[in-house]
Amino acid sequence: MKKLFGCILSLVMAVMLVFTPAEHVYAQGLGLSVSSSSVAVGKTVKVTVSMPSGYFGTVVISSSDEGVLSNGGDGVAAARMLQDAGYILSVLVLGHEERCSEEMKQQISIARHLGVSVFWDNLTGETTFTETSFSEYSIIVDAIFGIGLSRDVTGVIADYINAINRSAADVLAVDIPSGISADTGAVLGTAVKATITVTFGHNKRGLVLYPGTEYAGQVVVTDIGFPEMVTERVMKQSQTFTYTKEDLSVYFPNRKKRSNKGSYGRVVVIAGSKDMSGACYISGEAAYRMGCGLVHIVTAQENAEVIRIKLPEAIVTGWSENVTGEQEADITAAIHKAAAVVIGPGLGQEAGAERLLDLVLQEAKKLPELPVVIDADGLNLLAKKRLYSTLGRQYVLTPHLREMSRLSGKSVQEIADDMTSAVMGQQAGATIVLKDARTLVSDGDWLYINLSGNSALSTGGSGDVLSGMIGGLLAQGCTQRTAATLAVYMHGLTAEKYCESAPPHCMLARDILEMIPKIGGNS
């Protein structure tokens, strides 16, 4: 980010809610007066004017299109306030003057009386403002479209957006970069690439989901006067949330002064085909690192001795390629003693692995309170059996995009384009952890958007760690919602912690394990 925006960092605020456009409008209806729009404008101006002193050429681009909840009126109001602050600026309004809202007409009238230069482009090619005009300006304020945009941007407005992106100016987007879907983060045809986005009230989904987050630049959330009782009411009804570090002390399981290993649950990790000992070791240790009392690893016989050496704290049961009746009985007994089951890391997709998944699904029906995490090869086997849509609330599934494609029958691109719909589309109530640069978690009724982590997590075994972390929290009595979301958040924090002292490309899965104790929890 250029030095131009160096003074606005103090305005960034941590929030838990991530609003959809509908929730934002609902909150406005509950508790905001008409004057709240002026408050929003004032905040925008405050951020802009907090740039280093001096006179910068500024162009504020607004739209007269009421049909997409444009930010036109706010843009014009910001322009006149900036002029009062001594900025040299112009306003460009895209659209027809007769289509302006009454509020925008009023703002334009005030701006003209104050001597603000207002240009019009009625989108028919008749304008005195050309792309070369952008070279005169250091700052462009994007107030073209608001959070209600749902159609692709085309024609002359698309040309303007592309011209903005080609300019050398710093770009401040009002509420959301024009062309980004506030619901999904998708680029609707084309979109403004902002240096900074000032958004009002609470953050928006489209500003944290990809690709929208890449267009938003630095996001500043500014208060527009939502009464606390209104925020609380929306929070109760909101489907979307995220975590901050303060939430660790709220949701992480407490340790009791008078306790033993039985107080913190047993995790059975069914993982690791022949010569795949790493996956079960990593998942098992992750469960321990999250605080569970005991880990029982069920793995291929060839791995058993290695695991006993690498993780001597674990109980180890081996299974052969053709699972014997005796082995099946031992594994069944282990499942019935478990507080949580994790199945899938490095498991393979041979007949023995398939039998183990069948056994877990069979026993889980008898134990409806037993939480089950299915990961990696367990998901691939599940896809072959076409059972994805049947799994209920006791299950947590942890697919990446390609595994999700196999489970749902949708293409990877289709899932990537609308991850929200993909993760909320499982109808039976299982908690889905859809892993990506911005991991989403949902059971269909709510949506968690993870904001922690970085590219260091793009390494083999990272997902095995996550499945074990989820299992470790489930064993201690966390709900599927809390275990999945908190583990995902902490998983991301480990990468951030690691990168405080080393570059992201160096991190290995075992480094994630070493970072878990360093990111906190509860004493």
C-alpha positions, 0 to 999 in steps of 0.5 A: 500500500502506498504511503498515501494511506498510511494514516488510516490504520488506527480506524481498523476495528475487529468485528465478529459479524460479517454481514450479507447485504440483506442483513445490512439493510435489515439493521438499517431498518431496525435502528438507523435514521435517514441521517445515518447516510450522512454519518457514513459519508462523514466517515469516508471523508474522515478516512480520506482527509486523514491522508498526509496533508497537501492538495491532491487531485481527486475525482469522485465517481458516482452512479445515478442508478437506484436499481442497484443500491448505488452509493451515488448520493454518498459519493457526491456528499463526500465530494463537497466535504472534501472540497471544504477540506481543501481538496481540488476535486471533480465529480463524475456522475454516470447515468441520467440526472432524471434517474437520481434519487431525491437524496442524490439530487439534493446532494448534487444541488448542494455540491453545485452551490458550493462550486464543486465541478460536476460532470455527467456521462449519460452512458450514450457517449456524450461526456466531457470526461475521458479516460485521459482525464484520470491522469490529472488525479491522485485519488479516485473515490469509487462510489459507482455501485453499492452492496445491492449489485447482482448483475454483470457490469457491462458497457460504458460503466465497465469501460470506466471501471477498466480505466480506473484500474489502468490509472496510476491513482490510489482508489478508495472504494465506498462500502464495496468495490464496484463490480464485486458481489457483496454476497459471494465476493464474485467479480460481476463482469469486471470490478474496481481494484481498490487500494482501500475500501471503507465499509459501513457498520460491519464487514461484508461477505464480499470483502472477505471471500475470494476473489472480492478480498483481492479487489478490496485492498485494505478494508476499514470498517467504520461505525455508522451508528448501529445501536448496540441493541440492533447489532445484538438482534442482528447477531442473533439472526445472522448466519455469518460470523468469524473469529478474532483472537479474543474468542479463543478464551471464550470457546477453547475448553477449560482445564479442570484443576481436579482431572485426569486423562479421562476428563478430556476424552478419547480420540480414535484416529483411523488412518494410514495405509501401508507405508503412510504412517505420517498421516496418522501420526500427524493427526494423532499428535494434533488431537493430543496438542488440542488437549484430548486425554487419550489418542488411539490410533488404528493403522495398517500393521506395517505402520504400527511400530513406527507410530509406537516410536514416534508417538509413544503416548498413543494406543496403537492397533494394527489392521491388515489389508483384509481386515480380520474378524478379530481386528474388526472386533478390536476396532469396534470396541475402540469406537465404542470407547471413543469420545470422537472418531477421525477417519481418512488421513492417508487411509487409501481406497483399497478394500480394507480402507473401505471396510473400515469406513463401513464399520465407522458408519455402521457403529455411528448409527448405534452411537448417535452422540458420537462425533465423527470427522471424515477427511481425505481418503475417507471423503473419496470413499464416501463419494464413491458410495454416494453417501454425502447427502445422507450424513447428519449432524454428528459428522464433520467433513473436511474436503478441499475443493477437488474432494468437494467436487467428488462429493457434490458432483459439481465442478471445481470451478463451480464450487470456487465461484460460489463457495458459500452455496457449496458449503451450505448445500448439504441438506442433512446437517453435517458440518462441512469444512470447505478448505481453501485460502478462505476456508468456510464452515457450515452445517447449512444453517450458519456460515463461518468465514475464516480470516486467519492463516496464510500460504504456509498452510499449503503443504502436505499433511496440513489437512491431517493436522486439522482433522486431528485438531477438530477431533481433539476438541470434539473429544472434550465436549465441543459441539461440531460447530465450535470444534470445526470453526475453532480448529480452523481458526487456530490452524490458521493462527499457527501459520501466522505464528510460524511466519513471525520467524520464518518464511512461509515456504519453509513450514512443514506439517510438523511445524504446525504441531509445534506452533499449536502450544504457542497460539494460546487457549485456556489454562 
